[in-house]
Amino acid sequence: MNAERHAQLLQFLEGLGLTPQAGMDLKRLDEALTHTSAGLSVNHEKLEFLGDAVLRLAASEFLEQHYPNLSVGQSSALRAQLVSDRWLAELGQAVGIDAVLRMGPTAAGDASAQATLRAEACEACIGALYRIWGDLRPVLLWLTPHWQRTAKDFEADPHLHNWKSALQEWSQGQKRGLPDYRCQEISQIHADPRRFHCRVNLEEKTLGDGWGRSRRQAEQEAARAALASLRLARGS
């Protein structure tokens, strides 16, 4: 790693509110911020895989520290918001991750892929921070202020971005039972935004479908499409 890249990564960490120790090796962070499309010898994928697990653990720790009185169901619903791809993409934009992310020209020029790239990079960074420091402290220090804002919004609107919950509440209010989600894995590529396809049915009628990197995301997208369809039907 050359001096310019090292200085860039140090500045990025400072922007996250982190201060690395003198002489701390930042190779893991450089790896996390190198997308596969860059065609280099190292890339973000393994650290993204690790970061996914670390993120969920850190979010659980955050909830235990700041929201200890929530029920398991409430904690699960809030944690789903705190670890979602949408939230990670917004985080990446907020911290300016694009400026330090190395990627190939095709990926850089694909506007529709930018949210996914930011989410992947944030997860990889979380994995890198865990490897560099050896514990959750830097992850919690970075993410806690962002999570506090999201949690506050969630308290004001428990269905915020949780379209599955909103659809279920509507269907039960209409006495039509529970929505049925049927997911299929289409791609074997980790983090492929169209890896899973999901269709949501109610009373054997398809209301919507969606795609996602995970089954959870595909189900949420299907529920969102269903709610949009229902709004159109009520407005017609």
N, C-alpha and C positions, 0 to 999 in steps of 0.2 A: 504494500500500500504506500503510495507516495505521500509526501508531506501535505500537498493540497487537499487530497481526499481525507487524510487524517484530521486536518483542521476543519474541514466541512462537517465531518461526523461529530467532532467535539462541539461545534456550534449548534448542530442539530440536537444533541443531548442537552445542552444548556437551555434550548428552547422548550424542552420537555420538563424542565425544572430539575435536571439531574446533573450532578457534578462527579465525573469519574475521578478515581484516584490517580495520582501521578504514575505514569508508565503503564496504565491499564491497557490491555490488548483489546483493540476494537475490531479485530478481524471478523468476529461473529456478527457485529453490527453491519459491517461492510457486506458480508454474505447475505444478511437479511434484506438489505436494500439493493440487491442485485437480482433482477427478475430473470427467469429462464430465457426470455426472449433476447436478452443481451448476448447470449451465446458464449458466455465465459465459463471458466472451469468450475466456478462455484455459483450457486444460486440459492434462492430463498426457500425452496420447497421443504427441506427437512426442518428448518427452523419454524416455518409456518405450521407444520404438523405439530411440533412441540408447543408452539405458541397457542394453538387452539385449546390444548389441555390446560396450560398455565392460565390462560384467560378465564376459563370457567372456575378454576380454583381461586384465583384472585378475586373474581366477582363474588364468590361465596364468602370469602373472607371479608370483603367490603360490606356485604349484607349483614354478616354476624356482628361486625363492629358498629355499624351505623343504624341498622334496622333489626335489632335483636328480637323485637316483639312481633314481627310478621309471622303469619302462619306459613307452613311449608308450601301451600298452594300460592300464597301471595309472593313468597320469596322466589318460587319457581317462575312465576309470571314476570316479576321484575328482572330477575337474572336473564331471562330470555331477551329482554330489551337491551340489557347491558352488554351482551355478547353477540348481538345480531350482526349480520353482514352490513345491513344498512347503517347501524351505529358505527361500526368500524370504518366504513367508507367516509362517513361524516367526520370522524376523528382524524382520519388521514388528511382530509382537506383542511381541517382546522389547524393542524400542526405543520402544514406545508410539506408533506412527505414527498410530493412530486419533485421538489427541487433537489432531493438527495437520492431519488430512486433511479438506478441505472436500468435501462430497458432498450430493446431493439426498436428500430424506427417504425415497424408495423404496429407494434403494441402502443407505442407513443402516439401514433396517429389515429388510433381507433377510439374515437370519442365515447362510443357506447361501452367500452371496456374500462373506462377510467375508474368508476366506482369499485369494480371488482379488483383492479390492480391496487387501489389504495387499501381496501380491506385486507387483501393478502399481505401487503407490505407491513401493515400494522400488526397483524398476527405474527409475522416473522420477527418483527422488532421485539415483540413481547417475549418470544422464545429466545432471542439473542440477549436481551437484558437479564433474563433468568440464568442463562449460561454464564454471562460475564460476571454478575454479582453473586450468583449461587443461591439466591433466595428470591422471595416475592417483593422485597422492599422497594426496588426501583419501579417495578410494575405498579404497585399500589400508589407510590408517590406520584407517578405520571398520570394514572387513570382516575384516581379518586376525585379530583376537582371536576372532571368531565362527567363521571358517574353521578356525582351529587346533583348536577344540573338535570341530568336525565331522570333521576329518581324523583326530583321535585316535579318535573313535568308529568311523570307517571302518577304521582299522588293526585294531581289535579285531574288527570284523565286516565283511569286504569286500562282503557282500551287503546291507548296511544300505540299505533303501529301494530296492535295485536288483533289482526283481522279475524283470526280463528275464534277468538273469544267473542268478538262483536257479532260474528255470524251465528255462533251458538246461542248467544243471548236472544238474537232476533228469532231464530227457529223455535226456541223453546217458548218465547213469548207468543208465537203464532200457533203453539201446540202442534208443531210438525215434527217433533223428535230431534235427534242429533244428526248433524251433517256427517256424511261418510266419506273419508279421504282415501283415495286409492292411488298409491305412488308406485312408480316404476323407475329403476335405475337404467338410464339410457347410455350413459358414458362411464367408462372406467377411469377417466382422468381426474385426479384429485384437483379440487377447486374449479372444475369446469362449471361455469355459470348455468349450463344446461345439462348438468349431470343427472338430475332427477326431474321427472315429470309427474305432476299430481293432478288428479281430477276430483272435484268434490261434488257429491251427489246428495240430494235430499228427496226422500220418497221416490227413489229410483230415477229421479230426473237430474241431469247434469246442470249444475249452476255455474261452474267456472273451472278453468284449469290454469296451471302455472308451472314455472320452471325454477330451479334453484341449485346452488352448490350442495345443499344438504336436503334431506327429506323435510326437515323443519321449515326451511326457507321455501321450498316448493309448495308445501301445504299453506303457508301464509300467503303466498302469491295467488294460489287457487282461491283462497277465501276472499282475498281482496277483489279478484275478478268477479266472484260471485256477488259480493256486496255492490259492486258497480253495476252489475247486470240487474240486480233487484231494484236499485235506485232508478235505473232507466225504465224498468217495467212499471214502477209506481208513478213515474212522471209521464208515461205515455197515455 
